[in-house]
Amino acid sequence: MKTKNYRLRSLLFEIFKYTVTILGLLIMIIPMYYMIISALKDNATTFIYPPNLFPRLSLLDFRNFIYILENTIFFRYLWNTLIVAFISVIMSAVFSSLLAYAFARLHIPGKKVIFAVIISIMLVPGLALIVPQFELASMFKLTNKLSGVILFYTAWTIPFSTFLLKGYIEDNISKELDESIYVDGGSPFTVYRHIIIPMASPSIAAVSILNFLFPFEELGWSQAILKSDEIRTLPVAISMFFRAHSQTDWGYVFAMTTMAMIPVVIFYLLLQKYFVTGLSSGSIKG
């Protein structure tokens, strides 16, 4: 009887687990699916009520995408965003991995206090500091320049990246490996280069995915600092395009948003095998 009850509870738990997983997956996928389908329909079809989530193939076409490519400088916006994303990701990976290594391995006076200050920065919303940051950008003549976006994005992503990488190093990289390098006459930089970087690559890849996504979704700072149309990033371009077309052509808006999503999906697919491992391992200790 106990065995039967145990099997029944296990079966019910499995059914519950998969049901919750499927519901969560649907909640995440349906908005994206609706965006893509709407980008392939004209306005008249888009505003049919109730919404037609499974339209006939004859109702779908690529006219909205063609309009975006022919009547906007979409590729310029995309290029600007990719420049910001790749440079900020690389800079954040370098600085945060160095900080994480220092906090996890090196003996630094007051490092616990310093680390606590860095982590506390994660609790401050970026937009709460937009005024002093804008004054700093104006002081160093970084307004209306991509460099102004890159530097501040890097600064924003370093605390969280450092937090995850430090936890990963402490949990997954043995100190005995460091000692073997020191015995052979190596320096801390040798340990960082030959031990920390190769072995912490899953966590570095995980935070890089998150940091790569940031320039594609952040609007407040880039909108405040970028004024020229030719150097705007995709979030700013989409926001302005939305205000110009939201009352008339939703298909155009959905088409531009769909195309903006493609680079992020590609970047994630390239590094996905590291994503779960890097996040789960790096978030245990901190």
N, C-alpha and C positions, 0 to 999 in steps of 0.2 A: 504493500500500500504506500509506504514511504517513497519507494522508488517511482511509482506511478505519479504521486504528487510532485515529486522533484522534476520528473520529465515534463509534466503539465506546466509547472511554473517556468521551466526553462523555455518551453515552446511559446508560452504567452509573452515571456520577456523578449524572445527573439522577434515575435510578431510586432510587439510594441516598439522595439528598437528600429526595425526596418520601416515601420509606419512613420515614426518621427523623422527618420532620415529622408524618406521620400517626400514628406510634407515640407521639410526644410529645403530640400533641393528644388521643389516646385516654387516655393516662395522666392528663391534666388533667381531661378531661370525665367519665370514667366515675364517679369518686367523687361529683361533683355530680349526675350523672344518677341514680345509685343513691339519693342522698339525696332527690331530688324524687319518684322513684317510690315509695320507702318511705313518704314522707309521705302518699301517696295510697292506701296499703294499710293493712289492719288488722294487728294483731300476728301472728295466725295465718298470714297470707299472707307477712308479712315474714320469718318465721323458717323458711320452707320451704327445705330443702336438697336439691339445689343451688339457689342463688338464682335466681329467675326474673326476669331483667332485662327481659323483654318480656312483661309480663302482659296478659291480655285486658282490654279496656276495662271490661267488666262487673265486674272486681275492683277498679276504681279509684273512689274517691269523695273528697269534701272534708270528711268528718266530723272528721278530725284538726284541720284548719284551723278549722272551726266551733267545736270545743271550745276551742282556744287563744283565739279571739276572745271567746268567751262566759265563760270561766272564769279568765282572767288579765287583767292590765292591760297587755297587750302594747303597745297604742298609747301608753301612758304611757312604757314603756321605750323605744319607738322614738322618741318625741318627745325624751326626755332625750338619747338618743344623737345624734339629728340636731342638737340644740342644741350639744352638745359638738363634733361634727364640723364644722359650718359655722363656728362662732366660732374654733375652733383652726386651721382651714384658712385663714381670712381673716387671722388674726393672724400665722400662720407665713409666709404669702405676703408680707405687708407687711414684716415684720422681715427675713426672709431675702433678699428682693429688695433692700432697702436695704443690707444687709451685703454682698451679692454685688456690687452697684454700687460700693460703697466699696472693696472689695478689688480689683475689676477695673479701676477707673478713677482713683480718687483717690490722692493721694500722702499716705500715712499712715505716720509713723515706726514701724518695727517691725511693719508689717502682715503680713509673711511669718510672723513668729513667732506673731502673734495668730491668723492663719488656720490655722497648724499646730495650735495648741491647740484651736481650734474643731473641726477635722477629727478630732483625736485623741479627742474626746468621742464620736464615732461608734463607736469601738472598745469603749466601756464598755457592757456590758449594762445596760438600764434597771433590771432587778430587783436588780442588784448595789448600787444606790444607794437602794433602797426605804426602808431604815431612816432615813438622814439626810434623805431627802425627806419622809418621814412626820413627822419632828421639825420640819422647816421648815413643813409644812402645819399642824401643831398650833400652832406658835408664832404663825402669822399667822391662826389660826382659819379654816382652809380645809377642815378635815375635815368629812365628811358634807355637802359642798356641790359642786355641779357646777363652780363656779369653780375649786375645787382640782384637778379633773380637767383642765379646759380649760387652765389655766396650765402645768401640768406636761407635758401632751401637746404644747403649743406649744413648750416648751423642748426636748423630745425631738426634735421634727421639724425644728427650725431648722438644725442643723448639716448634715444631709444635703441639705436644700433649698438652703442657701447654696452647698454644694459644686457641685451641678448648675447652679444659676443663674449662678454665677461663670464656669464653663466655657462656658456658652451665650453669655454676654455677650462673653467674650473671642474666641470662635470665630466669632460670627455678626453682631456689631454693630460696624461700623467706627468707629474713633475720629474719623475725619473728620467724622462727623455731630455728635459732641460739639463739635468745634472750630467748626463752623458756627453752633451755638447760642451759643457764647462770643463769637464775632465780632459777633453781633447783640445782645450785651449780656446774654445769659442767664446764669443761675446754675447750679451743679451740680444743684439741685433741679429746675430747668427741664429739664435734660437727662434727669434721672430720670423726670420726668413725661411728657415729650413724645417721648422717644427710647427709653429703656430699657423702660418698661412696655409700650408698644405692640409693640415688636419682640421682646421677650422673652416675650410672652404664650404661645407654645407650650410653653416650658419651665416657666413658672409653672403652666400648666394640667396639665402632666405631674406635677409634684411635688404639686399639689393633689389629684390623683386618689389618689396614694399616701397622702397625709396624711388624706384623707377616709376611706380604708379603715381607718386605724389605730384609731379609736375603736370600730369594729365588730369588731375582733379582739383588742384588748388586754384582758387580764383581771387580771393581778396587781395593778397600781396601783389600778384602779377598784374591785376587790374589797376592797382594804385600806382605802380611804378612804371608800367609800360604804356606809353601814350601813342607812339607811332604805329601805324597799321602794319608796316612791314616787319616789325620785330615782336609782334604780339604772339603769345602762345595759344594753343588750341582752346583752353578753358575761356580765355578772354574773347577769342574770336567766336566761339559758340554762344557765349552770353550775349554778345552784341548782335549776332545773327538771329538769336532767339527773340530778342526784343524787336527786331525789324520784321520778323516773319511769323511770330507766334499767332497772330490774328488771321493770317492768310494762308500760309503754306507750312503746315506742320511736317509734311513729308520731307521738305528740305532740311528742317531742323533735325529730324530723326536720321536722315541720311548722313549729315555731317557728324552727328554723334556716333553713329555706327562706324564710320571710317576712322574716327579718333580712337576707337576701342581696339582696333586691329593690332597696332604695335605692342600694346600692353599684353594682349593675349599671346602674341608670338614670343615675347620676352619671357612670359610665364612658362610657356610650353618648353622653352629651351632649358629652363632651370628648375622645372617642377619637381624633379626627383630629389632635389636638395631641400625643397621648401618645408615639408612637414618635419623632416628630421632636424633641420636647423632651428625651426621655431620651437618645437617641443623640447629639445635638449637645452636650448639656451634660455628658456623661461623658467626652469625649475629652481635654480639657485638665485640668479641675479646677483 
